[in-house]
């Protein structure tokens, strides 16, 4: 009997320590699922729209601000990882050509 093995090609999704947003009066989840960069940006845009609308209470505004700050930190961390991966790829691809101008590939 052979066990099936899942193989993922490409970079792994960034795990996030950011908890999912919690409505007032609810307990936060214990383990948050990793959040994708695009999902974090979308949630951040929604938070900004709600805050700019001016309809949040003081407590809701503070919670939204905290969540937004967590999302910004997550996005910065994700971008830093991707930038490092691009630097590594560029270092391998952008080697000087040989003396005769021919690429040895």
Order of alpha helices (4+ residues) and beta strands (2+ residues): alpha-alpha
